Amino acid sequence: MSDVGSEEFEEEQGPYLGEYEGDRNDAGERHGVGKAVLPNGDTYQGQYEHGQRNGQGTYRFKNGARYIGEYYMNKKHGQGTFYYPDGSKYEGGWVDDQRQGHGVYTYTNGDTYDGEWMNHQRHGQGVYTYADTGSKYVGTWALGKQEGAGECIHLNHRFQGNFVNSNPFGTGKYVFDIGCEQHGEYSSAKEDKGEGEDEDPISATVLKWKADKVTAMTLWTPVEELKKQPAAPGEVKESEIQATGPEPTIAEDKEETDLVSEVGKEPEVEPEGTQALSTAPEEVEE
């Protein structure tokens, strides 16, 4: 079958439904192995069962995206790899066309996330690695944000504590490679940034680190740290959060210092690949 693109064809034969070449069952349904060209130009080559994509197959989108993996009742389900048009890639589990289970996402800027997913979002235990610095966040995620017990690992130090809305909150500690720890607590405060275009005050949430004491290295237990946490503050928009000031130094006093370290901070510009979490191209039914 070919698309002649004429009004007469559509009136007599109906709209163009694509092309199919492959196995069929006694009922005439696509069943077995075949190749289909969809009306929008996408193609699928792989296994069918009773007229639906079922089993292993390769789906190529006309925008350049490509999925190679398992299908169940026309939906991505099982293990598969999705190559996005911007160059990012996801390799892992799928459920009902959504990233779910364990998977590895490689973003366009080289960052990677290796961990658990649910409904297309980072959710559960996972490791996010920043390509430009080599820093890592190792800990818990909830609906795409760093949430709960976690650890940020940098070149010569690390932060261990609790995270709320992708930012450190409550008690925690910095562990330095020289063999000591600085204990303290993170809190948030509003900071006036002046007036905007509409002459309305612009405020941003700034994280404050209050140093407490310096000790020798001790064992860190995430569960115990969580028990010490105060109640989380009111919802803070991620776009309002801004970390400023010098990095905390090892000190015995309790002076407050502004946060500079990249603890819990996603890249300043969200990788284009992350946008695919909610905008992955959808397949067109045949």
Residue frames as qw, qx, qy, qz and C-alpha x, y, z in Angstrom:
[[0.000, 0.890, 0.457, 0.000, 0.00, 0.00, 0.00],
 [0.425, 0.057, -0.002, 0.903, 1.25, 3.51, -0.75],
 [0.023, 0.710, 0.405, -0.575, -0.02, 6.97, 0.09],
 [0.408, 0.486, 0.484, 0.603, -1.21, 8.57, -3.11],
 [0.175, -0.335, -0.238, 0.895, -2.24, 11.68, -1.21],
 [0.141, -0.221, -0.493, -0.830, -5.37, 12.30, -3.27],
 [0.462, -0.018, 0.356, -0.812, -8.84, 13.33, -2.08],
 [0.768, 0.119, -0.390, -0.494, -10.37, 10.71, -4.35],
 [0.521, 0.142, -0.816, 0.205, -8.36, 7.98, -2.60],
 [0.054, -0.050, 0.673, -0.736, -9.50, 9.12, 0.84],
 [0.608, 0.060, 0.069, -0.788, -13.12, 9.24, -0.22],
 [0.820, 0.147, -0.433, -0.343, -13.14, 5.79, -1.79],
 [0.739, 0.095, -0.624, 0.236, -10.61, 3.90, 0.32],
 [0.620, -0.753, -0.195, 0.103, -10.51, 5.91, 3.57],
 [0.082, -0.933, 0.351, -0.011, -7.54, 7.79, 5.04],
 [0.610, 0.481, -0.605, 0.175, -4.02, 6.47, 4.62],
 [0.819, -0.544, 0.058, -0.174, -3.37, 3.94, 7.40],
 [0.291, -0.696, 0.649, 0.102, 0.28, 3.28, 6.71],
 [0.722, 0.377, -0.548, -0.192, 2.01, 0.21, 5.38],
 [0.674, -0.446, 0.558, -0.191, 2.78, -3.19, 6.85],
 [0.703, 0.408, -0.568, -0.131, 4.91, -6.06, 5.65],
 [0.077, -0.391, 0.840, -0.367, 5.20, -9.19, 7.76],
 [0.158, -0.141, -0.977, 0.039, 3.46, -12.09, 9.42],
 [0.526, -0.200, 0.011, -0.826, -0.28, -12.31, 10.11],
 [0.322, -0.001, 0.899, -0.299, -2.49, -14.81, 11.91],
 [0.134, 0.359, 0.880, 0.282, -5.60, -16.55, 10.55],
 [0.046, 0.803, 0.517, -0.294, -7.72, -13.54, 11.53],
 [0.449, 0.727, 0.182, 0.486, -5.57, -11.27, 9.37],
 [0.357, -0.932, 0.051, 0.029, -4.03, -9.48, 12.34],
 [0.360, 0.713, -0.539, 0.266, -0.38, -8.53, 12.47],
 [0.851, -0.445, 0.234, -0.149, 1.10, -11.42, 14.36],
 [0.906, 0.081, 0.089, 0.405, 4.74, -12.50, 14.44],
 [0.439, -0.426, 0.171, 0.773, 7.54, -10.40, 12.98],
 [0.410, 0.723, 0.465, 0.304, 6.88, -7.45, 10.72],
 [0.312, -0.148, 0.020, 0.938, 7.70, -3.92, 9.67],
 [0.109, 0.808, 0.579, -0.001, 5.23, -1.03, 9.66],
 [0.221, 0.157, 0.073, 0.960, 5.32, 2.51, 8.32],
 [0.002, -0.615, -0.642, 0.457, 2.89, 4.68, 10.25],
 [0.289, 0.831, 0.420, 0.225, 0.83, 7.47, 8.66],
 [0.163, -0.977, 0.063, 0.122, 3.01, 10.16, 10.32],
 [0.505, 0.729, -0.444, 0.126, 6.24, 8.69, 8.96],
 [0.447, -0.552, 0.666, -0.227, 7.38, 6.79, 12.06],
 [0.716, 0.235, -0.624, -0.208, 8.45, 3.19, 11.58],
 [0.656, -0.436, 0.537, -0.301, 8.37, 0.07, 13.72],
 [0.683, 0.328, -0.640, -0.129, 10.17, -3.19, 13.09],
 [0.126, -0.319, 0.828, -0.443, 9.78, -6.08, 15.47],
 [0.085, -0.194, -0.976, 0.049, 7.33, -8.48, 17.04],
 [0.473, -0.176, -0.112, -0.856, 3.55, -8.29, 16.96],
 [0.016, -0.177, -0.965, 0.191, 0.81, -10.16, 18.72],
 [0.097, 0.666, 0.737, -0.067, -2.85, -9.91, 17.71],
 [0.239, 0.822, 0.320, 0.406, -2.31, -6.64, 15.88],
 [0.289, -0.951, 0.082, -0.073, -0.29, -4.88, 18.57],
 [0.382, 0.633, -0.586, 0.332, 3.41, -4.31, 19.17],
 [0.824, -0.489, 0.176, -0.226, 4.34, -7.01, 21.63],
 [0.929, -0.056, 0.097, 0.354, 7.83, -8.29, 22.39],
 [0.482, -0.443, 0.234, 0.719, 11.16, -6.98, 21.13],
 [0.482, 0.724, 0.408, 0.279, 11.19, -4.19, 18.58],
 [0.373, -0.194, 0.065, 0.905, 12.68, -0.95, 17.29],
 [0.174, 0.861, 0.478, -0.020, 10.56, 2.17, 16.91],
 [0.422, -0.025, 0.150, 0.894, 12.03, 5.09, 14.95],
 [0.112, 0.821, 0.402, -0.389, 10.43, 8.52, 15.21],
 [0.542, 0.686, 0.237, 0.424, 10.60, 10.91, 12.29],
 [0.131, -0.972, 0.125, -0.147, 12.10, 13.57, 14.62],
 [0.402, 0.610, -0.630, 0.263, 15.20, 11.37, 15.07],
 [0.530, -0.427, 0.588, -0.437, 14.29, 9.69, 18.37],
 [0.649, 0.187, -0.712, -0.193, 14.62, 5.93, 18.60],
 [0.658, -0.401, 0.479, -0.421, 13.49, 3.23, 21.05],
 [0.593, 0.259, -0.756, -0.097, 14.98, -0.26, 21.09],
 [0.171, -0.207, 0.797, -0.542, 13.45, -2.63, 23.59],
 [0.006, -0.273, -0.961, 0.049, 10.44, -4.51, 24.82],
 [0.383, -0.151, -0.176, -0.894, 6.78, -3.76, 24.15],
 [0.046, 0.283, 0.932, -0.221, 3.53, -4.95, 25.69],
 [0.175, 0.738, 0.649, -0.067, 0.18, -4.10, 24.10],
 [0.364, 0.784, 0.214, 0.455, 1.64, -1.28, 22.00],
 [0.256, -0.941, 0.133, -0.177, 3.45, 0.37, 24.93],
 [0.399, 0.540, -0.642, 0.370, 7.09, 0.40, 26.03],
 [0.785, -0.482, 0.165, -0.351, 7.18, -2.15, 28.82],
 [0.963, -0.070, -0.001, 0.260, 10.18, -4.07, 30.16],
 [0.532, -0.520, 0.249, 0.621, 13.80, -3.26, 29.34],
 [0.566, 0.684, 0.333, 0.318, 14.66, -0.79, 26.65],
 [0.424, -0.319, 0.076, 0.844, 16.87, 2.08, 25.49],
 [0.280, 0.880, 0.384, 0.008, 15.49, 5.42, 24.30],
 [0.482, -0.048, 0.174, 0.858, 17.69, 7.76, 22.24],
 [0.115, 0.838, 0.384, -0.370, 16.33, 11.31, 22.32],
 [0.550, 0.751, 0.177, 0.319, 16.75, 13.84, 19.48],
 [0.095, -0.960, 0.222, -0.142, 18.90, 16.14, 21.66],
 [0.485, 0.518, -0.662, 0.240, 21.51, 13.40, 22.17],
 [0.421, -0.396, 0.634, -0.514, 20.46, 12.30, 25.64],
 [0.586, 0.073, -0.777, -0.219, 19.77, 8.63, 26.35],
 [0.622, -0.358, 0.457, -0.525, 17.86, 6.49, 28.83],
 [0.565, 0.186, -0.796, -0.114, 18.59, 2.81, 29.33],
 [0.135, -0.117, 0.799, -0.575, 16.55, 0.80, 31.81],
 [0.110, 0.356, 0.916, -0.147, 13.10, -0.26, 32.89],
 [0.285, -0.091, -0.266, -0.916, 9.76, 0.82, 31.42],
 [0.111, 0.372, 0.884, -0.259, 6.20, 0.34, 32.62],
 [0.236, 0.774, 0.579, -0.100, 3.18, 1.45, 30.59],
 [0.449, 0.735, 0.151, 0.486, 5.29, 3.81, 28.41],
 [0.257, -0.929, 0.156, -0.217, 6.92, 5.43, 31.48],
 [0.422, 0.462, -0.671, 0.398, 10.48, 5.19, 32.81],
 [0.721, -0.522, 0.164, -0.426, 10.10, 3.01, 35.89],
 [0.969, -0.147, -0.025, 0.198, 12.35, 0.71, 37.89],
 [0.541, -0.580, 0.279, 0.541, 16.11, 0.96, 37.61],
 [0.647, 0.666, 0.242, 0.280, 17.63, 2.95, 34.79],
 [0.498, -0.377, 0.127, 0.771, 20.53, 5.16, 33.69],
 [0.344, 0.897, 0.274, 0.035, 19.91, 8.54, 32.07],
 [0.559, -0.158, 0.173, 0.795, 22.79, 10.30, 30.29],
 [0.164, 0.883, 0.283, -0.335, 22.08, 14.00, 29.73],
 [0.603, 0.751, 0.064, 0.260, 23.32, 16.21, 26.90],
 [0.019, -0.902, 0.363, -0.233, 25.91, 17.94, 29.14],
 [0.505, 0.353, -0.754, 0.225, 27.38, 14.60, 30.22],
 [0.417, -0.308, 0.577, -0.631, 25.68, 14.41, 33.62],
 [0.489, -0.057, -0.838, -0.233, 24.29, 10.98, 34.53],
 [0.594, -0.311, 0.391, -0.631, 21.65, 9.63, 36.87],
 [0.482, 0.104, -0.867, -0.070, 21.87, 5.97, 37.84],
 [0.176, -0.015, 0.731, -0.660, 19.04, 4.83, 40.08],
 [0.169, 0.433, 0.878, -0.117, 15.36, 4.24, 40.53],
 [0.161, -0.053, -0.309, -0.936, 12.53, 5.80, 38.52],
 [0.173, 0.469, 0.832, -0.240, 8.77, 6.06, 38.86],
 [0.305, 0.826, 0.464, -0.095, 6.34, 7.58, 36.37],
 [0.543, 0.705, 0.078, 0.450, 9.12, 9.14, 34.28],
 [0.128, -0.897, 0.233, -0.355, 10.79, 10.84, 37.30],
 [0.400, 0.321, -0.735, 0.444, 13.81, 10.12, 39.50],
 [0.674, -0.476, 0.072, -0.561, 12.27, 8.44, 42.53],
 [0.965, -0.233, -0.097, 0.074, 13.92, 6.21, 45.16],
 [0.613, -0.598, 0.310, 0.413, 17.63, 5.61, 45.62],
 [0.714, 0.633, 0.146, 0.259, 19.99, 7.01, 43.03],
 [0.551, -0.442, 0.163, 0.689, 23.32, 8.62, 42.17],
 [0.413, 0.896, 0.156, 0.054, 23.54, 11.86, 40.16],
 [0.678, -0.256, 0.193, 0.662, 27.02, 12.64, 38.79],
 [0.207, 0.936, 0.022, -0.283, 27.94, 16.13, 37.58],
 [0.852, 0.355, 0.111, 0.368, 30.22, 15.82, 34.56],
 [0.290, 0.845, -0.138, 0.428, 31.89, 19.24, 34.84],
 [0.261, -0.741, 0.474, -0.399, 33.10, 18.83, 38.45],
 [0.497, 0.144, -0.850, 0.104, 32.92, 15.09, 39.11],
 [0.297, -0.159, 0.587, -0.736, 30.78, 15.78, 42.20],
 [0.368, -0.215, -0.861, -0.276, 28.06, 13.30, 43.10],
 [0.540, -0.265, 0.306, -0.738, 24.80, 13.23, 45.02],
 [0.386, -0.012, -0.922, -0.037, 24.12, 9.81, 46.52],
 [0.184, 0.087, 0.655, -0.728, 20.81, 9.41, 48.28],
 [0.257, 0.492, 0.815, -0.165, 17.04, 9.50, 48.12],
 [0.079, -0.025, -0.370, -0.925, 14.85, 11.10, 45.48],
 [0.248, 0.509, 0.754, -0.333, 11.13, 11.90, 45.44],
 [0.420, 0.802, 0.421, -0.056, 9.30, 12.96, 42.29],
 [0.593, 0.668, 0.048, 0.448, 12.45, 14.19, 40.61],
 [0.077, -0.862, 0.266, -0.424, 13.94, 16.06, 43.59],
 [0.450, 0.197, -0.733, 0.470, 16.59, 15.22, 46.16],
 [0.591, -0.522, -0.004, -0.615, 14.58, 14.39, 49.27],
 [0.923, -0.378, -0.057, -0.048, 15.56, 12.68, 52.54],
 [0.643, -0.598, 0.368, 0.305, 18.95, 11.34, 53.62],
 [0.752, 0.631, 0.019, 0.188, 21.75, 12.00, 51.16],
 [0.616, -0.530, 0.234, 0.533, 25.43, 12.66, 50.66],
 [0.496, 0.866, -0.063, 0.005, 27.16, 15.11, 48.31],
 [0.816, -0.278, 0.240, 0.447, 30.68, 13.98, 47.45],
 [0.306, 0.938, -0.151, -0.058, 33.21, 16.53, 46.17],
 [0.650, 0.564, -0.447, 0.246, 36.93, 16.40, 45.35],
 [0.372, 0.284, -0.665, 0.582, 38.31, 16.84, 48.89],
 [0.226, -0.003, 0.624, -0.748, 35.25, 16.90, 51.14],
 [0.256, -0.343, -0.815, -0.390, 31.69, 15.70, 51.40],
 [0.375, -0.198, 0.288, -0.859, 28.41, 16.76, 53.02],
 [0.289, -0.221, -0.931, -0.041, 26.15, 14.29, 54.78],
 [0.194, 0.154, 0.474, -0.845, 22.67, 15.18, 55.98],
 [0.350, 0.538, 0.747, -0.174, 19.06, 15.64, 55.05],
 [0.068, -0.007, 0.433, 0.899, 17.63, 17.21, 51.87],
 [0.292, 0.623, 0.624, -0.371, 14.31, 18.94, 51.25],
 [0.474, 0.845, 0.192, -0.157, 13.26, 20.09, 47.79],
 [0.786, 0.460, -0.044, 0.410, 16.79, 19.38, 46.43],
 [0.120, 0.744, -0.338, 0.564, 18.51, 21.49, 49.12],
 [0.469, -0.033, -0.745, 0.474, 20.17, 20.58, 52.43],
 [0.431, -0.614, -0.064, -0.658, 18.02, 21.23, 55.50],
 [0.822, -0.547, -0.012, -0.159, 18.53, 20.64, 59.22],
 [0.527, -0.679, 0.496, 0.118, 21.47, 19.04, 60.94],
 [0.893, 0.428, -0.070, 0.123, 24.36, 17.61, 58.95],
 [0.569, -0.665, 0.321, 0.362, 28.11, 17.59, 58.71],
 [0.546, 0.760, -0.348, -0.052, 31.02, 18.29, 56.39],
 [0.892, -0.292, 0.263, 0.224, 33.64, 15.57, 56.28],
 [0.251, 0.883, -0.373, -0.133, 37.11, 16.76, 55.21],
 [0.900, 0.283, -0.304, 0.133, 39.83, 14.55, 53.78],
 [0.191, 0.621, -0.560, 0.515, 42.31, 15.95, 56.31],
 [0.453, -0.084, -0.848, 0.261, 40.61, 13.75, 58.93],
 [0.037, 0.231, 0.581, -0.780, 38.00, 15.85, 60.71],
 [0.016, -0.595, -0.737, -0.319, 34.32, 16.80, 60.55],
 [0.075, -0.025, 0.195, -0.978, 32.45, 20.06, 60.99],
 [0.033, -0.511, -0.857, 0.054, 28.96, 19.57, 62.41],
 [0.088, 0.152, 0.076, -0.982, 26.22, 22.13, 62.01],
 [0.326, 0.548, 0.735, -0.231, 22.78, 22.93, 60.72],
 [0.110, 0.169, 0.486, 0.850, 21.27, 24.35, 57.54],
 [0.180, 0.646, 0.582, -0.459, 18.36, 26.77, 57.59],
 [0.317, 0.467, 0.498, 0.658, 16.76, 28.98, 54.96],
 [0.075, -0.638, -0.305, 0.702, 16.04, 32.69, 54.97],
 [0.433, 0.796, 0.386, 0.173, 14.48, 35.18, 52.56],
 [0.426, -0.368, 0.136, 0.815, 16.80, 37.78, 51.05],
 [0.349, 0.845, 0.243, -0.325, 15.59, 40.94, 49.33],
 [0.630, 0.064, 0.447, 0.632, 17.06, 41.30, 45.85],
 [0.002, -0.258, 0.151, 0.954, 15.60, 44.74, 45.06],
 [0.560, 0.488, 0.309, -0.594, 12.79, 45.65, 42.71],
 [0.539, 0.184, 0.733, 0.372, 11.87, 43.94, 39.50],
 [0.125, 0.229, 0.490, 0.832, 10.53, 45.39, 36.26],
 [0.307, -0.660, -0.548, -0.411, 7.11, 45.88, 37.85],
 [0.065, -0.590, 0.352, -0.724, 8.68, 47.64, 40.84],
 [0.858, -0.432, -0.085, -0.263, 7.74, 44.71, 43.07],
 [0.335, -0.686, 0.641, -0.082, 10.35, 43.45, 45.56],
 [0.827, 0.267, -0.487, -0.091, 12.24, 40.36, 44.44],
 [0.528, -0.599, 0.547, -0.251, 13.23, 37.91, 47.13],
 [0.711, 0.296, -0.635, -0.054, 15.23, 34.71, 47.01],
 [0.859, -0.499, 0.052, -0.104, 15.70, 31.94, 49.51],
 [0.328, 0.681, -0.606, 0.248, 19.28, 31.74, 50.76],
 [0.893, -0.249, -0.366, 0.079, 20.66, 28.74, 52.61],
 [0.149, -0.809, 0.431, -0.371, 22.56, 29.44, 55.85],
 [0.813, 0.009, -0.540, 0.220, 25.07, 27.06, 57.41],
 [0.422, -0.792, 0.250, -0.363, 25.49, 27.41, 61.19],
 [0.584, 0.327, -0.695, 0.262, 28.70, 25.70, 62.29],
 [0.750, -0.609, -0.070, -0.248, 28.63, 23.91, 65.65],
 [0.602, -0.634, 0.481, 0.070, 31.72, 21.84, 66.42],
 [0.550, 0.573, -0.596, -0.115, 34.68, 20.05, 64.91],
 [0.812, -0.346, 0.442, -0.161, 35.30, 16.41, 65.74],
 [0.191, -0.334, 0.868, 0.315, 37.29, 13.44, 64.57],
 [0.476, 0.071, -0.622, -0.617, 35.66, 11.34, 61.88],
 [0.473, 0.006, 0.738, -0.482, 32.63, 9.33, 63.01],
 [0.150, 0.225, 0.913, 0.304, 30.31, 6.81, 61.41],
 [0.353, 0.132, -0.036, -0.926, 27.38, 8.45, 59.62],
 [0.165, 0.291, 0.942, -0.015, 24.04, 6.66, 59.73],
 [0.138, -0.246, -0.409, -0.868, 21.37, 8.16, 57.45],
 [0.456, -0.550, -0.672, -0.195, 18.48, 6.78, 59.54],
 [0.464, -0.518, -0.422, 0.581, 19.78, 8.42, 62.72],
 [0.165, -0.065, 0.121, 0.977, 20.30, 11.72, 60.91],
 [0.250, -0.410, -0.570, -0.666, 16.71, 11.72, 59.73],
 [0.479, -0.590, -0.633, 0.145, 15.43, 11.28, 63.28],
 [0.378, -0.395, -0.226, 0.806, 17.17, 14.51, 64.29],
 [0.135, 0.269, 0.386, 0.872, 15.58, 16.63, 61.59],
 [0.227, 0.353, 0.419, -0.805, 13.09, 19.39, 62.49],
 [0.529, 0.605, 0.583, -0.122, 9.88, 19.69, 60.51],
 [0.445, 0.232, 0.431, 0.750, 10.42, 20.85, 56.97],
 [0.078, 0.380, 0.133, -0.912, 9.62, 24.53, 56.29],
 [0.594, 0.592, 0.315, -0.445, 6.82, 25.64, 53.97],
 [0.791, 0.387, 0.375, 0.290, 7.11, 24.74, 50.33],
 [0.153, -0.736, 0.289, 0.592, 9.98, 26.53, 48.64],
 [0.763, 0.635, 0.054, -0.105, 10.07, 26.81, 44.90],
 [0.832, -0.092, 0.228, 0.498, 13.24, 25.43, 43.38],
 [0.446, 0.655, 0.185, 0.581, 13.52, 28.50, 41.15],
 [0.245, -0.924, 0.014, -0.293, 13.72, 30.73, 44.23],
 [0.824, -0.501, 0.098, 0.244, 16.56, 28.86, 45.87],
 [0.490, 0.781, -0.254, 0.293, 19.98, 30.49, 45.52],
 [0.827, -0.417, -0.081, 0.368, 23.21, 29.48, 47.19],
 [0.306, 0.856, -0.149, 0.388, 25.70, 32.30, 47.79],
 [0.437, -0.826, 0.321, -0.152, 28.75, 33.22, 49.86],
 [0.187, 0.597, -0.777, 0.064, 32.00, 31.50, 50.75],
 [0.784, -0.078, -0.610, -0.083, 32.28, 27.80, 51.46],
 [0.674, -0.715, 0.054, -0.179, 32.14, 26.94, 55.17],
 [0.387, 0.576, -0.641, 0.329, 35.56, 26.67, 56.82],
 [0.694, -0.261, -0.627, 0.239, 36.62, 24.51, 59.72],
 [0.056, -0.520, 0.267, -0.809, 35.86, 26.57, 62.83],
 [0.246, -0.192, -0.845, 0.434, 35.02, 26.02, 66.49],
 [0.200, 0.193, 0.320, -0.906, 32.58, 28.94, 66.78],
 [0.337, 0.493, 0.796, -0.095, 28.92, 29.06, 65.77],
 [0.144, 0.511, -0.141, -0.836, 29.10, 31.90, 63.29],
 [0.704, 0.514, 0.466, -0.152, 26.79, 31.61, 60.32],
 [0.142, -0.409, 0.571, 0.698, 28.25, 31.39, 56.85],
 [0.686, 0.451, -0.029, -0.570, 26.48, 31.43, 53.52],
 [0.825, 0.049, 0.554, 0.105, 26.43, 28.25, 51.48],
 [0.262, 0.694, -0.446, -0.501, 28.66, 28.14, 48.46],
 [0.266, -0.194, 0.925, 0.188, 29.25, 24.48, 47.97],
 [0.459, 0.077, -0.549, -0.694, 27.24, 22.73, 45.30],
 [0.144, 0.059, 0.932, -0.326, 25.56, 20.55, 47.88],
 [0.337, 0.483, 0.764, -0.264, 22.30, 19.28, 46.53],
 [0.269, 0.681, -0.038, -0.680, 22.35, 21.73, 43.65],
 [0.748, 0.435, 0.471, 0.171, 21.36, 20.65, 40.14],
 [0.468, 0.113, 0.293, 0.826, 23.18, 22.30, 37.22],
 [0.074, 0.415, 0.162, -0.892, 22.34, 26.01, 36.87],
 [0.536, 0.299, -0.331, -0.717, 20.85, 25.26, 33.47],
 [0.792, 0.003, 0.553, -0.258, 18.74, 22.11, 33.46],
 [0.234, -0.214, 0.809, 0.494, 20.18, 19.72, 30.87],
 [0.517, 0.186, -0.324, -0.770, 18.05, 19.66, 27.79],
 [0.401, 0.012, -0.906, -0.132, 17.80, 15.90, 28.24],
 [0.026, 0.192, 0.791, -0.581, 15.92, 16.33, 31.51],
 [0.455, 0.215, 0.011, -0.864, 13.11, 18.00, 29.69],
 [0.510, 0.086, -0.750, -0.413, 12.42, 14.65, 28.07],
 [0.028, 0.056, 0.890, -0.452, 11.21, 13.36, 31.39],
 [0.366, 0.485, 0.582, -0.540, 7.85, 14.77, 30.65],
 [0.489, 0.668, -0.098, -0.552, 8.11, 15.42, 26.94],
 [0.356, -0.205, 0.853, 0.322, 9.35, 12.16, 25.50],
 [0.403, 0.182, -0.479, -0.758, 7.89, 11.73, 22.03],
 [0.669, 0.083, 0.601, -0.429, 4.77, 9.62, 21.97],
 [0.210, -0.004, 0.880, 0.426, 4.18, 6.86, 19.54],
 [0.518, 0.199, -0.120, -0.823, 1.40, 7.18, 17.03],
 [0.669, 0.085, 0.703, -0.225, -1.03, 4.33, 16.93],
 [0.099, -0.112, 0.785, 0.602, -1.12, 2.43, 13.70]]
